[in-house]
């Protein structure tokens, strides 16, 4: 079996679930939104880098730098959109901090 034989989406799902408890350890509804955003950004950076490597398939070449930038940027945009419902104005965590 080679990397190119793997289901990258399935693998990323497992990796994301494995690192999330470490990255978000200690955060709860009382944590300031900016701290959540910092961790989300770090999570996007890590998953973006892993995604780039996996998308290279069986050999990683010099194009990895551009691919890391692209994947990280895409992850950050996706995560920011997902978390904006919770962290943005009117989000459930923002409401907690206003009470």
C-alpha positions in Angstrom: 0.0 0.0 0.0 1.1 3.5 -0.8 0.0 7.0 0.4 -1.8 7.4 -3.0 -3.9 4.4 -2.2 -5.4 6.0 0.9 -8.6 7.9 1.2 -7.2 11.3 2.2 -10.5 12.7 3.4 -11.0 9.7 5.7 -7.5 10.0 7.0 -7.8 13.7 7.6 -11.0 13.1 9.5 -9.2 10.7 11.9 -6.2 13.0 12.3 -8.4 16.0 13.0 -10.3 14.1 15.7 -7.1 12.9 17.2 -5.5 16.3 17.6 -8.5 18.3 18.5 -8.6 17.3 22.2 -5.0 18.4 22.5 -5.4 21.7 20.7 -8.6 22.7 22.5 -7.7 21.3 25.9 -8.8 23.6 28.7 -11.2 25.7 26.6 -14.8 25.9 27.5 -17.8 28.3 27.3 -16.0 30.7 29.7 -12.9 31.0 27.4 -12.7 34.3 25.6 -13.5 34.1 21.9 -10.1 35.4 20.8 -8.5 32.3 22.5 -10.8 30.0 20.6 -9.9 31.8 17.4 -6.1 31.4 18.1 -6.6 27.6 18.6 -8.8 27.4 15.5 -6.1 29.1 13.5 -3.4 26.8 14.8 -5.6 23.8 14.0 -6.0 25.0 10.5 -2.3 25.5 10.2 -1.6 21.9 11.3 -4.3 20.3 9.2 -3.4 22.4 6.2 0.2 21.2 6.4 -0.8 17.6 6.8 -3.3 17.9 3.9 -0.6 19.4 1.6 1.7 16.5 2.3 -1.0 13.9 1.8 -2.1 15.5 -1.5 1.5 15.2 -2.8 0.9 11.5 -2.8 3.9 9.2 -2.8 6.6 11.8 -3.3 6.9 15.3 -1.8 8.7 17.8 -4.1 9.5 21.5 -4.0 5.9 22.3 -4.9 5.0 21.5 -1.3 5.6 25.1 -0.1 2.9 26.5 -2.4 0.6 23.6 -1.6 1.1 24.1 2.2 0.2 27.8 1.7 -2.9 26.9 -0.3 -4.1 24.2 2.0 -3.6 26.2 5.1 -5.4 29.2 3.7 -8.3 27.0 2.6 -8.5 25.3 6.1 -8.4 28.7 7.8 -11.2 30.0 5.6 -13.3 26.9 6.2 -12.7 26.8 9.9 -13.4 30.6 10.3 -16.7 30.2 8.5 -17.7 27.2 10.7 -16.7 28.9 13.9 -18.2 32.3 13.1 -21.6 30.9 14.0 -20.3 30.2 17.5 -17.7 33.0 18.0 -19.1 35.8 15.9 -21.6 38.5 16.8 -24.6 36.7 18.2 -22.8 33.4 18.4 -23.4 31.2 21.4 -20.0 31.8 23.0 -20.3 35.6 22.4 -23.7 35.6 24.1 -22.2 34.0 27.1 -19.7 36.7 27.5 -22.3 39.5 27.2 -24.3 38.2 30.2 
